[in-house]
């Protein structure tokens, strides 16, 4: 049985990747950052199914603690390491640049050092990001396009991307960079724009929220489904040689288009509910990101399965159910309202 080690296992990608690898017959080992709350909500279903069987194993660790990472890798002896952990919200990286950049730079170097020194062949995956390109060009972006980071988050990711290549070329390690464009799902964090929209719609429909406050509605992204993208992560780790890969749909859509599809699905007009709030405008806006996934399509035989429209509807349907549950709990005074109007 192959072993996979995943940092950031409790995140959106960590959930989908863990589920995918377990279905492939892997034994999964994942790290959780120690905090005052035990936040495993996304993977609780996997924990209940697989933790007692030792198919899913969780550990407290931190990307900023190299000794704990090294100790874990020494004990687990994984076949594949997936580094998904980071402070992944671009807006937050402007407010807390030191922490954001530290997790994106020191963490990958610690993992790469551990992989190098472990004494066995280990494949390493680094979660790079389309944010590294900067969003200045409206052209298709591929593995050879120039990086022009516009945020602390993106700058940290560029560093990690280049360090992964340096370790690959200097030590002949199997280290890959997955340059993933925006990928969403019902498990997306609620502060990300797509999920903020669909969560808001669910609550509006059930009468527990009045408006949604957003920033730049003209921002254009290449949006895909996270469940499709973790398959691409695995495929690039199985390829005959380590390389860098753009994972995207090859389609560009604006925030307004996402609003149109999502609100239309419930028979509402977004113009009646969306407010523009300057606090959600980035200091250095990334306007347009469009990926060219031809390399992955041709060499990995990968392609996205979920369309942009189906993704939006999937997320709305999921959040309608969540809002219905929230309404019941609010009426029974079992929870307090924590979202803005």
TORVOTOR-902415 format. One line per 5 residues: number of its first residue (from 0); for each residue x, y, z of C-alpha. Coordinates in pm, whole numbers, plus 32768, in hexadecimal, padded with zeros to 4 digits. Layout:
<rs>
NUM> X/Y/Z ~ ...;
</rs>
This chain:
<rs>
0> 8000/8000/8000 ~ 808D/8153/7F9B ~ 80A8/8264/809F ~ 805A/83D3/805D ~ 80B2/84F2/8145;
5> 7FD5/8629/8121 ~ 8008/877B/81C5 ~ 7EC9/8847/81D8 ~ 7DF5/870D/81E3 ~ 7CCC/87C2/8280;
10> 7CAB/88BC/8162 ~ 7BD7/88A1/802A ~ 7CE9/87FE/7F5A ~ 7D59/8729/807F ~ 7BFD/8696/809D;
15> 7BD5/8646/7F2C ~ 7D38/85C2/7F0A ~ 7D19/84E6/803F ~ 7BD4/8452/7FC0 ~ 7C6A/841C/7E66;
20> 7DA3/8371/7EEA ~ 7CE5/8294/7FDD ~ 7C0B/8223/7EBB ~ 7D50/81D4/7E02 ~ 7DBD/80F1/7F20;
25> 7EAE/81DE/7FCF ~ 7EF4/8200/8140 ~ 7ED3/8376/8183 ~ 7F91/843A/828C ~ 7F34/85A7/82C0;
30> 7F9B/86CA/8399 ~ 7EBC/87AE/8466 ~ 7F3B/88F8/84EC ~ 7F0D/8903/8665 ~ 7E17/8A11/86D0;
35> 7D0F/8A54/87D7 ~ 7C08/89A8/8700 ~ 7C1A/8851/865D ~ 7BAD/88B3/84FE ~ 7B7E/876F/843D;
40> 7A1C/87B5/83C3 ~ 7A67/876D/8255 ~ 7B07/861D/8297 ~ 7A35/85A5/83BE ~ 7982/84AE/82DD;
45> 7AD0/841E/826D ~ 7B4B/8410/83D5 ~ 7A1B/8349/8444 ~ 7A44/8255/8324 ~ 7BBA/8223/8316;
50> 7C75/8295/844E ~ 7C3E/8157/8519 ~ 7CB3/8089/83F2 ~ 7DF2/815F/83E7 ~ 7DA4/81BA/827F;
55> 7D89/8329/82E1 ~ 7E82/839F/83E8 ~ 7E93/8503/8472 ~ 7FAB/85B6/8529 ~ 7FE1/8708/85C7;
60> 80F1/87C1/850C ~ 8141/8913/8474 ~ 81F5/8982/833A ~ 82BF/8A70/8412 ~ 8342/8951/84EA;
65> 8443/8899/8412 ~ 84A6/87A3/8521 ~ 8343/871D/8544 ~ 8320/86FB/83CB ~ 846A/8645/83B1;
70> 840F/855D/84CF ~ 82C0/8509/8434 ~ 8357/84B8/82E1 ~ 8463/83E2/8384 ~ 835B/831A/843F;
75> 825B/82FD/8327 ~ 8349/82BF/8203 ~ 824A/8335/8100 ~ 8259/82EF/7F8C ~ 81BE/843E/7F30;
80> 81B8/8591/7FDF ~ 80B0/8695/7F83 ~ 80EF/87F0/800E ~ 7F9A/889A/800B ~ 7FB9/8963/814C;
85> 7FD2/8ADE/813F ~ 7F1D/8C19/81A4 ~ 7E5A/8C07/8061 ~ 7D83/8D40/8063 ~ 7E19/8E55/7F8F;
90> 7D6B/8F75/8043 ~ 7DDB/8EF2/8196 ~ 7F43/8EE6/811A ~ 7F40/9062/8100 ~ 7ECB/907F/8269;
95> 7FBC/8F7B/82F3 ~ 80DF/8F6D/81FB ~ 81E2/8EDF/82EA ~ 8119/8DA9/833F ~ 809D/8D77/81DA;
100> 81F8/8D8C/8140 ~ 8297/8CB7/8252 ~ 81AB/8B93/821B ~ 81DA/8BA9/80A3 ~ 8357/8BB4/80B2;
105> 83E2/8B12/81EB ~ 82EA/89F2/81E3 ~ 8340/8973/8086 ~ 84B7/8990/80CA ~ 8491/88C4/8209;
110> 83D0/87B8/8150 ~ 84C3/87B2/802C ~ 85E9/878E/811B ~ 853C/866C/81CB ~ 84EF/85C2/8080;
115> 8658/85F0/800E ~ 86E7/855E/8150 ~ 85F5/843F/8180 ~ 86C3/8343/80BE ~ 85AC/82B5/7FE6;
120> 8503/831D/7EA5 ~ 83E2/8403/7EFA ~ 830D/84C8/7E09 ~ 82C2/862E/7E73 ~ 81A1/870C/7E04;
125> 81A7/8885/7E37 ~ 8060/8944/7E21 ~ 80B5/8A6C/7D43 ~ 7FAD/8B69/7CDF ~ 7F2C/8C2B/7BB5;
130> 7F4B/8D61/7C90 ~ 80C1/8D53/7C44 ~ 807A/8DDC/7AE6 ~ 7FEC/8F23/7B65 ~ 7EBD/8F3E/7A81;
135> 7F44/9052/79A0 ~ 7F26/8F92/785A ~ 7DDF/8F16/77C7 ~ 7E9B/8E0B/7700 ~ 7E9E/8C99/774F;
140> 7F9F/8C4F/785E ~ 8071/8B14/7852 ~ 81A2/8A7C/78F9 ~ 828B/8B6F/7846 ~ 81CB/8CB1/788D;
145> 8277/8DBC/795E ~ 8227/8DDC/7AD0 ~ 81C8/8F37/7B4E ~ 813D/8F0D/7CAF ~ 8054/901B/7D32;
150> 8029/8FAE/7E9D ~ 80F7/8F25/7FC0 ~ 8045/8DD8/7F8D ~ 80AC/8DC9/7E1E ~ 8212/8E36/7E66;
155> 8238/8D1D/7F64 ~ 81AF/8C24/7E6A ~ 82AB/8C95/7D61 ~ 83C6/8C57/7E58 ~ 8346/8AFA/7EAB;
160> 8315/8AAD/7D3A ~ 847D/8B05/7CE8 ~ 8506/8A4E/7E19 ~ 844F/8915/7DAA ~ 84F5/892E/7C55;
165> 8648/896B/7CF9 ~ 862B/882F/7DCA ~ 85B7/876C/7C9B ~ 86DA/87DD/7BC6 ~ 87E7/87E2/7CD4;
170> 87A0/8697/7D80 ~ 86E7/85D5/7C72 ~ 85B0/85C0/7D4A ~ 8454/857A/7CC2 ~ 83C1/86D0/7D13;
175> 8299/875C/7C53 ~ 81E9/88AC/7C54 ~ 8074/88AE/7C17 ~ 8012/8A0A/7BA0 ~ 7EA2/89F2/7BEC;
180> 7DB2/8AFE/7B7D ~ 7C83/8B4F/7C55 ~ 7BD2/8A13/7CC1 ~ 7A92/8A19/7D8B ~ 799B/892C/7E2E;
185> 7898/8919/7F43 ~ 79C7/88EE/8028 ~ 7A63/8A3C/7FC6 ~ 7AA8/8B2A/80E5 ~ 798B/8C1D/8120;
190> 7A64/8D54/80F9 ~ 7AB8/8CFF/7F8E ~ 79DC/8DB8/7E9A ~ 7929/8C91/7DF8 ~ 78CE/8BF1/7F43;
195> 7874/8D3F/7FDB ~ 777C/8D6A/7EBF ~ 76DF/8C10/7ED9 ~ 76D2/8C1D/8057 ~ 7628/8D6F/803C;
200> 752C/8CEF/7F40 ~ 74CD/8BCE/8023 ~ 7494/8CB8/8146 ~ 73D9/8DB9/8074 ~ 72EB/8CAF/7FF1;
205> 72A5/8C3A/8156 ~ 7279/8D9C/81D8 ~ 73A1/8DAB/82C4 ~ 747E/8E99/81FB ~ 7426/8FD3/8139;
210> 7552/902B/8061 ~ 76AA/8FB7/7FEE ~ 77CE/90AB/8001 ~ 78D4/9079/7EF3 ~ 79FA/912C/7E50;
215> 7A61/9128/7CE1 ~ 794A/9086/7C18 ~ 7A0C/90AA/7AD2 ~ 7B2B/8FC9/7B42 ~ 7B53/8EA6/7A4F;
220> 7BC9/8D4B/7AB3 ~ 7BF0/8BEF/7A25 ~ 7B11/8B2B/7B15 ~ 7B06/89B0/7B33 ~ 7A92/88A5/7C27;
225> 7B85/8845/7D3E ~ 7B28/86D7/7D20 ~ 7BA4/86D5/7BB8 ~ 7CE5/878B/7C13 ~ 7D5C/8698/7D20;
230> 7D51/8585/7C19 ~ 7E45/865A/7B4F ~ 7F28/8674/7C81 ~ 7F39/84FB/7C96 ~ 7F6B/84CD/7B21;
235> 8098/85B6/7B17 ~ 8131/84ED/7C35 ~ 8108/83AE/7B67 ~ 81A2/843F/7A2A ~ 82F0/83B2/79B6;
240> 83B0/84EB/7A15 ~ 8386/8612/7B01 ~ 8316/8757/7A61 ~ 823E/888D/7A89 ~ 80D1/887F/7A22;
245> 7FBB/8980/79EB ~ 7E68/88FB/7A55 ~ 7D43/89CA/79D7 ~ 7C06/89B7/7907 ~ 7C76/8AA4/77F2;
250> 7B3D/8B78/7826 ~ 7B2C/8CD5/78C0 ~ 79FC/8D52/797E ~ 79BA/8E8B/7A4B ~ 792E/8EA4/7BA9;
255> 77F6/8F3A/7B09 ~ 77CA/8DFE/7A38 ~ 77E0/8D29/7B72 ~ 76DC/8E0B/7C12 ~ 75F7/8DEE/7AE2;
260> 75F9/8C71/7ADF ~ 75DE/8C4C/7C58 ~ 74C1/8D43/7C8F ~ 7406/8CD4/7B57 ~ 7404/8B72/7BE3;
265> 7326/8BE7/7D01 ~ 7259/8CD8/7C2E ~ 72F1/8E19/7CB6 ~ 73B4/8F3F/7C24 ~ 7505/8F7C/7CC5;
270> 74E7/90F3/7C8E ~ 73D9/90FB/7D9B ~ 74BA/9062/7EA6 ~ 7629/90AE/7E5F ~ 76D6/91DE/7EF8;
275> 7833/9258/7E9F ~ 790E/9292/7FCE ~ 7A61/9338/7FA0 ~ 7AFC/9265/80B2 ~ 7AEB/9139/7FC9;
280> 7BB4/91E4/7EB7 ~ 7D1C/9166/7EB5 ~ 7E39/9262/7ED8 ~ 7ECF/91D1/7D99 ~ 7DB9/9139/7CCB;
285> 7DE6/9001/7BF6 ~ 7CF3/903A/7AD9 ~ 7D0C/8F12/79EC ~ 7D8C/8DAD/7A0B ~ 7D5B/8CAD/78F5;
290> 7E19/8B66/78E6 ~ 7E90/8A8C/77C7 ~ 7E75/8921/783D ~ 7EE1/8882/76F3 ~ 801D/87E8/7783;
295> 7F58/8733/7892 ~ 7E4D/86CD/7798 ~ 7F47/8643/769E ~ 8043/859C/7785 ~ 7F74/8541/78B7;
300> 7E31/84FD/77FA ~ 7D81/85E2/78F1 ~ 7C5D/86C6/78B2 ~ 7B5C/8771/7994 ~ 7A11/86BC/79B0;
305> 7939/87C2/7A62 ~ 78D6/88F6/799A ~ 78D0/8A59/7A22 ~ 7753/8A5B/7A20 ~ 7737/8908/7ACB;
310> 7836/8972/7BD1 ~ 776D/8AA7/7C2E ~ 7629/89E0/7C44 ~ 76D3/88D0/7D13 ~ 7749/89D2/7E0E;
315> 75F9/8A85/7E1F ~ 753C/893F/7E59 ~ 7628/88DC/7F71 ~ 760E/8A2E/801A ~ 7493/8A36/7FFF;
320> 7490/88FC/80D8 ~ 7587/8991/81CF ~ 74BB/8AD0/81EF ~ 737E/8A06/822C ~ 742E/8958/834E;
325> 74B0/8AA6/83D0 ~ 7353/8B3A/83CF ~ 72D1/8A21/84AC ~ 73F2/8A4C/85A0 ~ 73BF/8BC6/85AA;
330> 724D/8B9E/85F5 ~ 72A6/8AB5/8716 ~ 73B1/8BAA/8791 ~ 74B6/8A9A/876E ~ 75A0/8B75/86A2;
335> 75DC/8CEA/867D ~ 75E3/8DA9/8536 ~ 7750/8DE5/84D9 ~ 7736/8E60/8372 ~ 7709/8FBF/82F2;
340> 75D6/9053/8248;
</rs>
